[in-house]
């Protein structure tokens, strides 16, 4: 009886661990996606966060 209960708990633990790994991977993918969106918004649209100052350096001759 105890061996059966131990096997059941171990199986549930393995399933929970696999689910945690999948969720951690999903969180990482979402974070990287958000970082890319922020980078594009800053570079292409000149967007800034609150309390930031946008400075554009002109190149070429005056």
JOVENBEL-V999447 format. One record per residue. N is the residue number from 1. RES is the residue in three letters. SS is DSSP state (H for helix, E for strand, C for the rest). PHI is phi in whole degrees, -180 to 180 (999 if undefined). D_LAST is the distance of its C-alpha to the last C-alpha in Angstrom with 2 decimals. Layout:
# JOVENBEL-V999447
N;RES;SS;PHI;D_LAST
N;RES;SS;PHI;D_LAST
This chain:
# JOVENBEL-V999447
1;UNK;C;999;86.23
2;UNK;H;-67;83.85
3;UNK;H;-64;82.60
4;UNK;H;-66;81.92
5;UNK;H;-65;80.02
6;UNK;H;-61;78.01
7;UNK;H;-63;77.11
8;UNK;H;-65;76.04
9;UNK;H;-66;73.84
10;UNK;H;-64;72.29
11;UNK;H;-64;71.52
12;UNK;H;-63;69.92
13;UNK;H;-64;67.89
14;UNK;H;-63;66.63
15;UNK;H;-63;65.69
16;UNK;H;-65;63.82
17;UNK;H;-65;62.00
18;UNK;H;-64;60.96
19;UNK;H;-64;59.76
20;UNK;H;-60;57.74
21;UNK;H;-65;56.07
22;UNK;H;-63;55.21
23;UNK;H;-66;53.79
24;UNK;H;-63;51.72
25;UNK;H;-66;50.28
26;UNK;H;-65;49.54
27;UNK;H;-61;47.79
28;UNK;H;-63;45.62
29;UNK;H;-62;44.74
30;UNK;H;-65;43.86
31;UNK;H;-64;41.72
32;UNK;H;-64;39.76
33;UNK;H;-64;39.32
34;UNK;H;-66;38.00
35;UNK;H;-63;35.56
36;UNK;H;-68;34.23
37;UNK;H;-61;33.93
38;UNK;H;-63;32.00
39;UNK;H;-61;29.60
40;UNK;H;-65;29.01
41;UNK;H;-63;28.60
42;UNK;H;-70;25.95
43;UNK;H;-74;24.00
44;UNK;H;-85;24.49
45;UNK;H;-109;24.83
46;UNK;C;67;22.79
47;UNK;C;-77;26.08
48;UNK;C;-132;26.79
49;UNK;C;-82;30.09
50;UNK;C;-56;31.29
51;UNK;C;72;30.01
52;UNK;C;-101;26.98
53;UNK;C;-117;23.40
54;UNK;C;-87;20.86
55;UNK;C;-122;17.53
56;UNK;C;-116;14.80
57;UNK;C;-96;12.17
58;UNK;C;-78;8.99
59;UNK;C;-108;8.73
60;UNK;C;99;6.73
61;UNK;C;-94;3.82
62;UNK;C;-72;0.00
